[in-house]
Each structure stands twice: as structure tokens, then as C-alpha cells.
Amino acid sequence: MLGFYLKRLAAGLMMLIALSIMVFVLLRLAPGDPVDAYLNPLAPLSQVEMDALRQRLGLDQPWPVQYLAWLRAALGGDLGYSIDRAGVRVLPLLMERTGPTLLLMLTGLAMAIVLGIAAGVAGAVKRNSAIDLGLGVLAFIAISTPAFLNALLGLYVFAVILRWAPSGGMLTPGAPFSLSDLLAHLILPASLLAVGYSALFMRYMRSSMIEVLNQDYLRTARAKGVDEFAVIVRHALRNAILPVITLIGSTIGVAIGGAIFIESVFDWPGMGLLMVKAVETRDYPVIMGATLLVGAGVILVNLLTDLAYAVVDPRIQVN
């Protein structure tokens, strides 16, 4: 099993390098110039000063030289300095934004997992009933609605009209830190992030649960007098949840895209908001560093998903 995970890790590292190369090339092909971030209309730079600045940033070198220099520094833990934020190192900046993003994503995914699995089990057990049909309609609407539209509608309804939650930010400006204040700002964006994923988990869980409920060993358990609740929770749920575990692992990477919309709408000070602003200002070091960090996180999650799959189902042996 160790050899399997080492192979997966090596493949993940190769994918990470390929991703960084793709992002590097796309950034260079995009219109604009990162030097523009240094321009001040009140004190314009001469061409000589712009050439010197471009040379100091290493932007005068051929693309392969620029990429290899960045990769060599990145492997040593140095992601360079932000172009938009003069004198600010990229790695501490990313670490500062990682916490809020993880808090938002993990809270949203936890809510989606609990709601999705519970709704999927309920739909399978009450198949073709009014409960099942109602949950199916809600899931269809949630999956069909784009993440940015969910965020905007949720912000308008719950924050602007009903005033049940703050309209943005992570904490109330000027107020001392408190857990209740953090939760008040977190609950709405996390819930909106969970909407689409909970519907997706529900559909997979319902389909898998229906298949498992028709297995012979469950009929045998019922014939022996095992309580129906125990049959569903102790026997059916453990086997039916296996495809959902794989889906949860693959959803982590997709959830990052949803988090970008949520953070932008709610001004949540996380990685997504940082990446959006970095793209707007063509802050190459921040974009490359964020890509590397997010890609490494996705690879790690996929490895943990494989491990969790083997733990949940001991019959699975990987070589």
C-alpha cells in the first residue's frame, strides 16, 4: 500500500508542475504588463526607469529562464514578493489568507456532507414518496443555480432584506474579536457554499443507498429481527457511502472555485478574494504562489480520499 501512495504522490507532483507551467504561460500570453502596477499617473516613469524595473523583476528574461528561476526559488520556500503590495512576501501573505478560506470551505463542506447524506438516505428509504419528490426538486434547483447567483441572491435576501446576517467581511470592523461575531459572519456564506454540494451529495447518496437496500444481506438482517434503524445505519449506510467519499474528495478542488465567488461577493478575506485581486493587477508572484498552494492542497486531499476509502471498506486492497 505504501508503494501505491508513493506512486500517487509522484504523479501528483508531476501534475502540480504541469499546472504551474500552464498558469505561467497563460499569464504571459494575457494582455497587459505587471509593470503597470508600479505606474503612478502623477509621477510617470521614463522608459529607462521602466526597463530597469522590468530587469529587476526578471521580466526581461526569456520565459523558460523566468519559470526555472521561479521554480527553483519555490522549491526552497521562497515565492517572491507581491508586485501589487510592494515589499510584502508572497508566502506569508498566502498563509494569512489560507485560514479564512479553510474555515469557509470546511464549514460549507461539513454542512453539505451532513445535509446531503441525511437527505439522500431519507429519499432512498422513502423512495417515490412526497418527501423523496420534494427533495429531488430542491436538489435539481440547487444544482442548476450557478454559485455566483446563489451568493448574490442569498446576500440580497438574507442580509439586505431580512437582515438575518451581516452583508460581508469576516468580523465586525472595530469590534473586539468574539466567536459569536465570527459565526454570525460565517453562517450565511458557508450555507450558500453548501447549497449546490449538498444537492450533489444527496443525489449520489440516494442512488447508492437504493442499490444497497436491495441487497440480500439486508433482507437476511431484517429476517433475523434486526431493528430497521440499525439495518440502515450500521449495515446499509457504510456500504452506500463509499461512492460519496470519492465524490467528496473530488469536490474539494471544485469547491475552491465556488469559494472564489462567495469570497468576492461577501468580501471574505480569504484565498479566493486574494486571487481575484491578483488577477486584476496581474500580480504574477501571488497568482503563481496561490496556484501552487491550491494544487498541493488538492493533491493531498486526493491522497487522503484514497486512504479513507480503504479504511471505510477493508475489502479494498491497493497495490
Sequence and secondary structure as in RCSB ss.txt:
>XXXX:A:sequence
MLGFYLKRLAAGLMMLIALSIMVFVLLRLAPGDPVDAYLNPLAPLSQVEMDALRQRLGLDQPWPVQYLAWLRAAL
GGDLGYSIDRAGVRVLPLLMERTGPTLLLMLTGLAMAIVLGIAAGVAGAVKRNSAIDLGLGVLAFIAISTPAFLN
ALLGLYVFAVILRWAPSGGMLTPGAPFSLSDLLAHLILPASLLAVGYSALFMRYMRSSMIEVLNQDYLRTARAKG
VDEFAVIVRHALRNAILPVITLIGSTIGVAIGGAIFIESVFDWPGMGLLMVKAVETRDYPVIMGATLLVGAGVIL
VNLLTDLAYAVVDPRIQVN
>XXXX:A:secstr
 HHHHHHHHHHHHHHHHHHHHHHHHHHHHSSS GGGGG  TTS   HHHHHHHHHHTTTTS HHHHHHHHHHHHH
TT   B SSSTT BHHHHHHHHHHHHHHHHHHHHHHHHHHHHHHHHHHHHTTTSHHHHHHHHHHHHHHHS HHHH
HHHHIIIIIIIS  S SS SS TTS   HHHHHHHHHHHHHHHHHHHHHHHHHHHHHHHHHHHTSHHHHHHHHTT
  HHHIIIIIIHHHHTHHHHHHHHHHHHHHHHHHHHHHHHHT  SHHHHHHHHHHTT HHHHHHHHHHHHHHHHH
HHHHHHHHHHHH TT    
